């Protein structure tokens, strides 16, 4: 997915099994952020940045949805532990991460593996991708502020 592309209507199911649709956010800008894993330091910092800046994001017309390949149970624990108040899509079949092109080869300590590359898509009120934050741009502790600026 690139800037100017229309985002898919069906985004996936959240931690409660509720289907999340793009049209659920009509009239708002959607921050659709992809992150590697629940309960890790960077992913927790990023989620908490959105949680702590919820008021400012809402006032600026944004809704937030997180996506990882973790399952619904792990998402529930993550939300509970960190008081996260926005939906987390459990993309266990990797449909959305592949559709958005964020399921890529990564390497750590010389070992190569497939994983989610931290990426945020800003989708406008018409469902069109208008901005993309790549992994090198995202500062997890202040990502909400990056979007607001």
Secondary structure, DSSP 8 states (H G I E B T S, - for coil): --TT-B--SEEEEBTTS-EEEGGGGTTSEEEEEE-S-TTSHHHHHHHHHHHHTHHHHHHTTEEEEEEESS-HHHHHHHHHHHT--S-EEE-TT-HHHHHTT-EEEEEETTEEEEEE--EEEEE-TTSBEEEEE-TTT--GGGHHHHHH-
